[in-house]
Amino acid sequence: MLYKTDFWKNGEVKKYNFEFDSRCPDSIYIPQIKKALEESTSNSLLQQKDCTWAFLGDGHEGQEADRYLFWTSLDTSKVGPGAKIPVLIQTGDGKYYVSETTTGGRTDGKGIKYVAVSGHLYKNEEYEDILKAGKEYFTLKEAYDAYVEALADPKYDAVRDTQASAP
């Protein structure tokens, strides 16, 4: 979805590290990603009601492997900041992982508070640490099944209780 947006095609963000979290209320980028999702004919996890997702990583040319999509079926605004949550991650080079992040309290450009899928990640090593703490899977289906299993872990009872129903 990221590569289908106008801001990506015109090179607007290819010069720096980026974080586009679906919960950010004042983002100029999220509406473009959501538009690409609406126009998509595929059935994407990003279209799931009340999920939270974020595109993160290095926007520089040739750094595809250093880009990440974090997804959780949880609505992080209901979970709150500082909570450990399971995440399904797809890397820019097509690998899948299931790991854990800690939700991050943020403030957008207009001073509106929101809860992101993770705290700020500034260096590639921080992304790699999250991947290493999890497990790699060869297909999206395997990763999704592992995510569902991880979410069922009793350690996530409190965050899971914020959902209307499990995935």
N, C-alpha and C positions, 0 to 999 in steps of 0.2 A: 504494500500500500504506500509506503514511504516514497518509493521511486515513481509513483504515479502522480504525485502532487506537483503543482506548478512551482512551488518554492524549491523543490529538489531539482526539477528539470532546468530551471533557470540558474542554478548554481548558488542560490542565495545562502545556503547553509553548508556548502562544501568546503568552507574555510576554517571551521572550528569544531570543537566537541559540542554535541547537542543533547538535550533532554526534552522530549516532547511527551508529557504525561497527560493521559486522557482526562484527568480530573482538574487540570489547570483551567480555571474559568476565563482567564483573559488572554489565552494563547492565540496568536494570529495563525499558528500552524495547525492546531487541532481541528478547526473547521474544515481545512483543506483535506486532512487525512480522513475525517468522517465523510466528506463528500466522495472521496475515492472509494471508501467502504460501501457507501450507498449505491454507487455505480457498479460495484463489483457483482459478478454473477456467481462467484464462489461463495460457499457457506463458511465464513471465517469465524474463528473464536472471538475475534475483535468485535463482531456484531452481536455477541451474546449480551443479553440485558444485564445491567448492573455489574459487568466485569470492569476491571481496570487494566489498562495497558500503557506501555511507554516504549517509545523508540529512543534509544540511547547510543552514544558512541562517537566515533571519529568521523567527521564529515569529509575529511580530505580525500582527494582522488586516490584510488588504489587501496583504500583501507577498509574494504568491505568486510573482512574477517573481524574487524574491530567495531562492528555495529551490532546492536542487540535489540531484540524485541522481548520485553518482559510482559507476561500476561498472568493475571490471576482472576479467578471467577468471583473474587470478593470485591465489593464496593469499598474501596479504602476510605471513603468519607464516612462510612458507617463503622469501619474497623477502628479508625483513629490513628494518631501518630505514635510511633515507637513500638508497634506491635510486630511480632515475628509472623510472617505469612509464607506459605508455599508459593512458588512461581514456576511457570513453564517459560523457558527461554529459548528463543531461536537466534542463532548467531547469523551474521551476514553471509557466512560461507555455508549456510544450510544445515548446521548441526543443531540438535535439540538437547536440552538439559532440563532437569527438574531440580530446583534448589530452594533456598530460603532467603528472603530479604527482610529488612526491618522498614516498615512504612515510615515515610518522612513528612513531617509537618513543613509546609511551605507557605509563602506569601507571594501572590502574583504581583504584577506591575502596578495594579491599582490598590494594593493593600488587602486584597481578599485572601483569606486563609483557605488552604485546601490540603488534602493528604495524598501524597504521591506514593507510587508503588514501592519506592525505595528512598533512602536518604540520597543526598548528592553523591555521585560517583565521579571523581575528577580524573583518574588515571586508568589506563588500560589494565594495570595490575589489580585495581579494585574490582573490575568486571571479572577478571580471571579468577580472583579469589572466590567470588560467588559461584562461578562455574565449577571450580575445583571442590567446593563444599557440597556440590550436588552430584548428580550422576548423568552421564551422557546416554542418549537414546538414538536409535538409527532412523526412526520414523516419527512423524507427528502423532500418530495413533499410539505408539508405545509411550511416548512422552506424556500424552494426555492421560492415558490409563494410569501411569505412574503418578501424575499430578493428583488425580482423583483419589488414589490410594494414600498419597501423602496428606491431602486435606482431611482424610478420615482419621488421621493420627490424633489420639486424645490431647496431645499438646496444643492442637489447634481448635479445641472445643470452643473457646471464647470467641475467636474470630469467625469460626464457622457458624456460630449462633447469630451472627449479624446478617446472614443470608436468609432469604425467604425459603429457599430450598437448595439443596446441594446440586452440583452440576450433574 
